[in-house]
Amino acid sequence: MSEEEKNSINEEELKESSEKEEKKNEKKEAKKEKEKLEFLEKQLDEMKKRAVEFQDKYEAADKEKDDWKNKYYTCYADMSNVRKQVEKENADFKKYAARSLIEELIPTLDAFDMALKNEPADPVVKNYVQGFKMIHNKLLYTLKQVHVEIIDPQVGEDYDPTTMQAFSTVEGEEDNKVADSFTKGYKLYEYLLRPAGVIITKKAEKEEKKEETNTEEKTSDDNQTKED
């Protein structure tokens, strides 16, 4: 074999060896790229998982925040209602603090009214009565200062069942008129401490029947006139 042929064979072998080496390197590079890609995909999946976890935690925290906010508003509303209730109870307590004392005074005021109903003839007794009148008027003035309304129905007034109590009835020209008043009533603000005791009127039954008869006769006469 000539020297040239030997050289040619060596070149081909080198070439084949070089190609094999290149292919081998290419496979290594491809494998590295694949491994790198798989690693990146794995990292991406991990990041996606963490992102989902963070999103879930954020939503849970946001919901918890709304829950606490609602609890705060509910608690605030409850406290506001309690405060208003306490303020109202305090106001009512101050408003009606004198109620029991005034109720205790009512029999004494009744005694004054009974004692001062008739004017005495004796001048000495008259002077005593005048002093009692002054005390009585002072008591009534003081009661008015603490918002006590004195209910003193007069004869002929309309009967008011919200402030008066009818103990009996007498015949009268109209129904439900005050015929007489024997005890005064007392009211503290809008609270009725005691209604005024009254006697009221009621139409006589005979008069009512007479009016009904007259009405029937008049109707009969009108009908007869129309027929004629």
Secondary structure, 3 states (H helix, E strand, C coil): CCHHHHHHHHHHHHHHHHHHHHHHHHHHHHHHHHHHHHHHHHHHHHHHHHHHHHHHHHHHHHHHHHHHHHHHHHHHHHHHHHHHHHHHHHHHHHHCCCHHHHHHHHHHHHHHHHHCCCCCCCHHHHHHHHHHHHHHHHHHHHHHHCCEEEECCCCCCECCCCCEEEEEEEEECCCCEEEEEEECEEEECCEEEECEEEEEEEECHHHHHHHHHHHHHHHHHHHHHHHC
